Amino acid sequence: RIGDGEDAYKQSVQFEAIGYTTGEDGQELPVGPVDVTWGLEEYYTFDIEDDDIEFVGTIDSKTGLFTPAASGPNPERFWSTNNVGNVTVVAVYQDPVTGEEVKGSTFLIVSLPNYLNIK
């Protein structure tokens, strides 16, 4: 969620990558958190390129902490919309011995805080 004004409701998201290995019995075993490089990619909805990645916020490439942008409205966006949108969070692990890379990803929706209609 992104915030209004002083961003009182702004909420960051902490991502974590958990590594797994395969035991002798073929079962997957978690080995715990692994160091990865974090990034964001555009998530294309209905094959529309809406450049959400430029407006929703940033992710720290080393820690995986996503920090949302201010809510908006944003005059730099089409129709001056808010800084909401859909992005893909990507984690890339590089094996220190072989140099082989493994990439994982997940979907992130950045939205406005809950709307409360108080009478």
KASULJO-V47376 format. One record per backbone hydrogen bond with DSSP energy under -0.5 kcal/mol. NH is the residue of the N-H (numbers start at 0). CO is the residue of the C=O. E is the energy in kcal/mol with one decimal. If there is no record, write none. Layout:
<<NH	CO	E> <NH	CO	E>>
This chain:
<<1	110	-2.6> <6	3	-2.8> <7	3	-0.9> <9	6	-1.4> <10	0	-2.2> <12	65	-2.0> <14	12	-0.6> <14	63	-2.3> <17	15	-0.5> <18	16	-0.5> <18	31	-3.0> <20	28	-2.5> <22	20	-0.6> <22	26	-3.0> <25	22	-2.1> <28	20	-3.4> <30	18	-3.1> <31	18	-0.9> <33	16	-2.3> <36	91	-2.3> <37	35	-0.5> <37	60	-2.3> <38	89	-2.0> <40	87	-2.4> <42	85	-1.0> <43	41	-0.6> <44	42	-0.6> <44	47	-0.8> <45	43	-0.6> <47	44	-1.6> <48	46	-0.5> <49	47	-1.0> <53	50	-1.4> <54	51	-2.3> <55	51	-2.1> <57	66	-2.3> <59	64	-2.0> <63	59	-2.3> <65	12	-3.4> <65	63	-0.7> <66	57	-3.1> <67	65	-0.5> <68	55	-2.4> <70	2	-1.5> <73	80	-2.2> <74	72	-0.6> <76	73	-1.9> <79	76	-2.6> <80	77	-1.2> <82	70	-3.1> <83	81	-1.4> <84	109	-2.3> <86	107	-2.5> <87	40	-2.8> <88	86	-0.5> <88	105	-2.8> <89	38	-3.0> <90	103	-2.9> <91	36	-2.1> <92	90	-0.5> <92	101	-3.1> <94	92	-0.5> <94	99	-3.1> <98	94	-2.0> <101	92	-2.6> <103	90	-2.7> <105	88	-2.0> <107	86	-2.8> <109	84	-3.1> <109	107	-0.5> <110	108	-0.6> <112	1	-0.9> <115	113	-0.5> <116	114	-0.5> <117	115	-1.0> <118	116	-0.5>>
